[in-house]
Amino acid sequence: MKAKNKPIELLAPAGSLKKLKYAFAYGADAVYCGMPNFSLRGIRANQFNLQNLKQGIEYAHKLKKKIYVTLNIYPHNKELKKIKNHLQKLIKLKPDAIIASDAGVISMIKKYCPEMEVHLSTQANCLNLEAVKFWKKQGVKRIILARETGLAEVKEIAKKIKGVELEYFAHGAMCMSYSGRCLLSSWINQKSANQGDCTQPCRWPWQVSEIEQIKLSEANKPKKIKRPQVEMVLKQNLKKEAYILNSKDLCLIEYLNQIEKSKIKSLKIEGRNKTLYYLATVVKYYKKALSVAGPQRQEIVSEALNEFAKLGNRKYTSGFAFGLDEKIQNYADSGNLSNYQMIGELIDRSNLTKNQSRIFNYLKKIKLSGTKNLFPVFVHNAIYQGENIDSISPDKIKKVKVKNIFDPKLIEKNLAQKSANPLNLRVQSAHGGTDKIWYIEFDKPLKKWTILRGKIK
């Protein structure tokens, strides 16, 4: 009897300890993360340090899941001593593998952490049989194939080379440069994409000048990033302003049948700097789709595509999976602004501070009308009393109504005055922008890990 193939591992991004936990809650089998100084996600999109990385690894292992730590920068000589020290600390945390791209770094891992499993980063641009053979000889256990590798090529590699695992990107942002090895950010803003600090000039609008050159557009410039005027020869006949370097986002959920036939070990989602809403939605649907087959899978894929359209995106492409998609670039804009946004996340009662628990218990004690489905909520964007919103949980999405919103400041005032006038505790809206936890009553019960989504008004 022919043995069944092992299910494909679903590998999710984690830019923080919180995101790591959500990734597992929504179905990820493993996550990848790393510290800013050694990872291709700098401090602006990465909240890990040795302490919370240790917590994340312990958390994953309790769930019998895995964590792969990124050490995939391309270092200069001055950074080698730091990498050595980092490796000596990292080995004590016992991650399941280290992801690296630089041959020198891989050599250092083998020297200072000889028992550690090594995964080759996509930044190494591995996309052919001979390259896979080479890295296998260097002791690499898994190859994260370059995004430019087609599924037919993956299938051929898996058939001809045994003893090395293959990982493939399925979803997320694409880079106009070869597997992300880009110098635009270094050239324009002196911030290196190859050291985790890309400012993404490929997403900026450019203009055609009268002398058939293009300049950085003044429109839509973020306040925090200076965009100097840079000229570049334009050899295409485009409109006056265009996003000529802007790649669409990758989405391969429609092609899971072909991916399974290619013998890929792990399917990877991009997005360490994306929102919890993005993370939960994408992980949830890829996991659900991978768990079934046939018509049931097709139903999930259709639902997933509808939900993915509600995420902020740059339009979707199959990338290089079936040869270069001729429509891989999005020249019209930097991305589609969704009509939906994450407006809040449920906070588990075990994670409340002592004072937050006191407030919650007070609301329960005075038995206000309809506090059965009362929950502490971290608010990201405005939530209004009486509005209908979406609650997204690991198992389903459902409509809920906001019945009552209680302001913690008013409750604290009542507590201080030892009085309780329920009418003074209700407010019409809750707003994000602070660390304040609001207490919100819904018309239906909600589950742990729930994310709240609303339409942009």
C-alpha positions in Angstrom: 0.0 0.0 0.0 1.4 3.4 -1.0 2.1 5.7 1.9 0.2 8.9 2.1 2.1 12.1 1.7 2.6 14.2 4.8 0.6 17.4 4.9 2.3 20.5 3.8 3.6 22.7 6.7 1.9 26.1 6.8 4.6 28.6 7.8 3.5 32.1 9.0 5.3 35.4 9.6 5.6 36.9 13.1 6.8 40.4 13.7 6.0 40.3 17.4 5.2 37.9 20.2 1.5 38.7 19.9 1.5 38.0 16.2 3.3 34.7 16.8 0.5 33.6 19.1 -2.2 34.7 16.7 -0.5 32.8 13.9 -0.6 29.6 15.9 -4.2 30.2 17.0 -5.4 30.6 13.4 -3.7 27.4 12.2 0.0 27.9 11.5 2.2 24.8 11.9 5.3 27.0 12.3 6.4 30.6 12.3 9.5 32.5 11.3 10.8 35.5 13.2 14.0 37.2 14.1 15.7 40.1 15.9 15.9 43.4 14.0 19.8 43.7 13.8 20.1 40.2 12.2 16.9 39.9 10.2 15.5 41.3 6.9 12.9 43.1 8.9 14.3 46.1 10.8 13.1 47.7 14.0 10.2 49.5 12.3 8.5 46.1 11.6 10.0 43.9 14.2 9.5 43.8 18.0 11.6 40.8 18.9 14.4 40.7 21.4 16.1 37.8 23.1 13.7 37.8 26.0 10.4 37.6 24.0 12.0 35.4 21.4 12.7 32.9 24.2 9.1 33.2 25.3 7.9 32.6 21.7 10.0 29.5 21.3 8.8 28.1 24.6 5.2 28.9 23.6 5.5 27.2 20.2 7.1 24.1 21.7 4.3 23.7 24.3 1.9 23.6 21.3 4.3 21.1 19.6 4.8 23.6 16.8 8.0 25.1 15.4 9.9 28.4 15.2 12.5 29.2 12.6 14.7 32.2 13.5 15.9 34.5 10.7 19.6 35.5 10.5 19.4 36.4 6.8 21.1 39.8 6.5 24.1 40.1 4.2 26.7 41.3 6.8 29.9 43.3 6.3 33.1 42.5 8.2 32.2 44.8 11.1 29.1 42.8 11.8 30.6 39.3 12.0 31.6 39.6 15.7 28.0 40.6 16.5 26.7 37.6 14.6 29.0 35.3 16.5 27.8 36.6 19.8 24.2 36.4 18.7 24.6 32.8 17.6 26.1 31.8 21.0 23.0 33.3 22.7 20.5 32.0 20.1 21.6 28.4 20.4 20.6 28.4 24.1 17.0 29.3 23.1 16.7 26.1 21.0 14.9 27.3 17.9 14.0 24.6 15.4 16.2 26.1 12.7 18.1 29.2 11.6 17.2 30.8 8.3 20.3 32.3 6.6 21.3 33.6 3.2 25.0 34.5 3.3 27.5 31.7 2.8 29.7 33.1 5.5 26.9 33.2 8.1 26.0 29.6 7.2 29.7 28.7 7.8 29.5 30.4 11.2 26.3 28.6 12.2 28.0 25.3 11.4 31.1 26.4 13.5 29.3 27.8 16.5 26.0 25.9 16.4 26.9 22.6 14.8 23.7 20.8 15.9 21.4 23.6 14.6 19.3 23.0 11.5 20.0 25.5 8.7 17.4 26.7 6.2 18.6 28.7 3.1 16.8 32.0 2.8 15.0 33.0 -0.4 17.5 35.9 -0.6 20.1 33.4 -1.7 18.3 33.1 -5.0 18.4 29.3 -5.2 16.2 28.1 -8.1 17.9 25.2 -9.9 19.1 21.7 -9.4 22.8 22.4 -9.2 22.3 25.2 -6.6 20.2 22.9 -4.5 22.9 20.2 -4.7 25.5 22.7 -3.7 23.7 23.9 -0.6 22.8 20.3 0.4 26.5 19.6 0.5 27.0 22.6 2.8 24.7 20.9 5.3 21.6 23.0 4.6 18.4 21.0 5.5 15.8 23.1 3.8 15.9 25.4 0.7 13.5 28.3 0.6 13.3 28.6 -3.1 13.6 31.9 -4.9 10.2 33.4 -5.8 11.3 33.2 -9.4 11.2 29.4 -9.3 8.3 27.9 -11.2 6.2 25.0 -9.9 7.4 22.7 -12.8 11.0 23.4 -11.7 10.2 22.7 -8.1 8.7 19.3 -9.1 11.8 18.4 -11.0 14.1 19.4 -8.2 12.1 17.4 -5.7 12.1 14.4 -8.0 15.9 14.4 -8.7 17.3 15.5 -5.3 16.4 13.7 -2.1 17.4 14.5 1.5 16.7 18.2 1.4 13.3 19.9 2.1 11.8 22.6 -0.2 9.9 25.6 0.9 7.8 27.9 -1.4 6.2 31.3 -1.0 2.5 31.2 -1.5 1.2 34.6 -0.4 2.3 38.2 0.3 4.3 41.1 -1.1 6.5 40.6 -4.1 9.7 42.6 -4.8 10.5 44.0 -8.2 14.1 43.0 -7.7 15.5 39.5 -7.9 14.2 37.8 -4.7 14.5 41.0 -2.9 18.2 41.7 -3.5 17.6 45.4 -4.3 19.8 48.5 -4.0 17.1 51.1 -4.6 16.6 51.9 -0.9 20.4 52.1 -0.3 20.8 54.3 -3.3 18.0 56.7 -2.6 17.7 56.7 1.3 20.9 55.1 2.5 18.8 52.3 4.1 19.7 48.8 3.0 17.1 46.3 2.0 19.7 43.6 2.5 20.1 44.6 6.1 16.5 44.8 7.0 15.7 48.4 6.5 14.1 48.8 3.1 12.1 52.0 2.6 10.3 50.5 -0.5 10.9 53.1 -3.2 9.5 50.6 -5.6 6.1 51.5 -4.2 6.4 55.2 -4.8 4.8 57.1 -7.7 7.2 58.3 -10.4 6.7 61.1 -13.0 7.8 61.5 -16.6 9.6 64.8 -17.1 9.7 66.8 -20.3 13.0 65.3 -21.2 11.6 61.8 -21.0 13.0 61.1 -17.6 11.2 60.3 -14.4 11.4 61.9 -11.0 10.0 60.9 -7.6 6.5 62.3 -7.3 5.7 64.7 -4.5 2.3 63.2 -4.0 1.6 60.8 -1.1 5.0 61.1 0.5 5.1 59.7 4.0 6.2 62.3 6.6 8.8 60.1 8.2 10.8 59.2 5.1 12.6 61.8 3.1 12.3 61.2 -0.6 15.0 63.2 -2.5 14.6 64.1 -6.1 16.2 61.3 -8.1 16.3 61.1 -11.9 16.1 57.8 -13.9 15.8 57.3 -17.6 12.4 56.0 -18.6 12.2 53.8 -21.7 8.5 53.1 -21.6 5.7 55.3 -22.9 3.6 55.7 -19.7 1.3 58.2 -18.2 2.7 61.3 -16.5 2.7 59.5 -13.2 3.0 55.8 -12.7 4.1 53.2 -10.2 6.5 51.6 -12.7 8.4 49.4 -10.2 5.4 48.3 -8.1 4.7 44.5 -8.1 1.4 43.0 -7.3 1.0 40.7 -4.3 1.4 37.0 -4.6 -1.6 34.7 -4.0 -1.5 31.0 -4.8 -4.5 29.6 -2.8 -6.2 28.7 -6.1 -3.3 26.5 -7.0 -2.9 24.3 -4.0 -3.5 21.1 -6.0 -0.5 21.9 -8.2 1.6 22.9 -5.2 0.9 19.5 -3.5 2.0 17.7 -6.6 5.3 19.5 -6.5 6.3 17.8 -3.2 6.9 21.0 -1.4 7.5 20.5 2.4 6.5 24.0 3.6 4.2 26.7 2.2 5.3 30.2 3.3 3.3 33.4 3.9 5.0 36.7 3.7 4.2 39.6 6.0 6.0 40.2 9.3 5.1 43.9 9.2 1.4 43.3 8.2 -1.5 43.6 10.6 -3.1 41.0 12.9 -6.1 41.2 10.6 -4.0 40.3 7.5 -2.2 37.5 9.4 -5.3 35.9 10.9 -7.2 36.0 7.6 -4.5 34.6 5.4 -3.3 31.9 7.8 -6.9 30.9 8.5 -7.9 30.3 4.9 -4.7 28.6 3.7 -4.9 26.2 6.6 -8.6 25.5 6.0 -7.9 24.9 2.3 -4.9 22.7 2.9 -7.0 20.6 5.3 -9.6 19.5 2.7 -9.8 18.5 -0.9 -12.1 18.4 -3.9 -15.3 20.5 -4.0 -14.9 21.4 -0.3 -11.5 23.0 -1.0 -13.0 24.9 -3.9 -15.7 26.4 -1.6 -13.0 27.5 0.9 -10.9 29.0 -1.9 -13.8 31.0 -3.2 -14.5 32.3 0.2 -10.8 33.1 0.8 -10.5 35.1 -2.4 -13.5 37.2 -1.3 -11.9 37.8 2.1 -8.5 38.5 0.6 -10.1 41.2 -1.5 -11.1 42.9 1.8 -7.5 43.2 2.9 -5.3 46.0 1.8 -3.5 44.7 -1.3 -1.8 45.6 -4.5 -4.0 43.3 -6.6 -3.0 39.7 -6.8 -0.8 37.6 -9.1 0.5 34.1 -9.5 4.0 35.5 -9.8 6.4 33.1 -11.3 4.6 29.8 -10.4 3.6 29.1 -14.0 6.2 31.2 -15.8 6.3 35.0 -15.4 2.9 36.4 -15.1 2.7 39.2 -17.7 0.5 41.2 -15.4 2.7 41.0 -12.4 3.2 44.8 -12.1 0.6 47.3 -10.9 1.3 50.6 -12.6 -1.9 52.3 -11.6 -1.4 52.8 -7.9 0.6 51.6 -4.9 -2.3 49.4 -3.7 -6.0 48.8 -3.4 -7.4 50.5 -0.3 -9.9 48.1 1.2 -13.3 49.3 2.4 -12.6 47.3 5.6 -10.3 47.8 8.5 -9.4 46.1 11.8 -11.2 48.0 14.5 -10.3 45.9 17.6 -9.1 42.7 19.1 -10.5 40.8 22.1 -8.2 40.7 25.1 -8.2 37.5 27.0 -9.1 38.1 30.7 -5.9 36.3 31.8 -3.9 39.1 30.0 -5.6 42.0 31.8 -3.7 44.0 34.3 -4.8 44.1 37.9 -6.6 47.4 37.4 -8.2 46.3 34.2 -9.5 43.1 35.9 -10.9 45.3 38.7 -12.9 47.4 36.2 -14.2 44.3 34.4 -15.3 42.6 37.6 -16.9 45.9 38.7 -19.1 46.0 35.6 -20.1 42.4 36.2 -20.8 43.0 39.9 -23.2 45.9 39.5 -25.1 43.7 37.0 -25.8 46.3 34.3 -28.5 45.3 31.8 -27.1 42.9 29.2 -23.5 42.4 30.3 -23.7 38.7 29.5 -21.5 39.1 26.4 -19.2 41.7 27.8 -15.6 41.7 26.7 -12.4 43.8 27.2 -11.4 45.1 23.7 -8.2 46.7 22.6 -9.5 49.3 20.1 -7.6 50.1 16.9 -10.1 52.2 15.1 -13.5 53.7 16.1 -16.2 51.4 17.2 -19.7 52.8 17.6 -22.6 51.8 19.8 -25.4 50.1 17.7 -23.2 49.3 14.7 -23.0 45.9 13.1 -19.5 44.6 12.6 -17.6 41.4 11.7 -16.1 39.2 14.3 -13.3 37.0 12.9 -12.3 34.0 14.9 -10.2 30.9 14.0 -13.3 28.9 13.1 -15.6 31.4 11.4 -16.6 35.0 10.6 -20.0 36.2 11.9 -21.9 39.5 12.2 -22.3 40.9 15.7 -23.9 44.1 17.0 -22.3 46.5 19.4 -24.9 46.9 22.2 -23.0 48.9 24.8 -19.6 50.5 25.2 -18.2 51.3 28.7 -15.5 53.8 29.2 -12.8 52.7 31.7 -12.2 56.3 32.7 -15.8 56.8 33.8 -15.7 53.5 35.7 -12.5 54.4 37.5 -14.2 57.7 38.5 -17.2 55.9 39.9 -15.0 53.5 41.8 -13.0 56.4 43.3 -16.2 58.1 44.3 -17.7 54.8 45.5 -20.8 55.4 43.4 -22.4 53.5 40.6 -24.7 55.2 38.1 -24.9 52.8 35.1 -26.1 55.6 32.8 -22.8 57.5 33.3 -20.7 54.5 32.3 -22.0 54.1 28.7 -20.6 56.0 25.8 -21.5 56.2 22.1 -18.1 55.3 20.7 -14.6 53.9 21.5 -11.5 55.1 19.8 -8.0 53.8 19.1 -4.7 55.6 19.4 -4.1 54.8 23.0 -3.3 51.7 25.1 -6.7 52.0 26.8 -8.8 48.8 27.0 -12.5 49.5 26.4 -15.3 47.2 27.7 -17.8 46.3 25.0 -21.0 44.3 25.1 -22.1 42.4 22.0 -25.4 40.7 21.1 -23.6 37.3 20.7 -20.8 35.5 22.5 -17.3 35.8 21.1 -14.4 33.4 21.3 -10.8 33.9 22.3 -8.5 35.3 19.6 -11.4 37.2 18.0 -10.5 40.1 15.7 -13.1 42.8 15.0 -13.5 44.2 11.5 -15.6 47.2 10.4 -16.3 49.2 7.2 -14.3 52.4 6.8 -16.7 55.3 7.2 
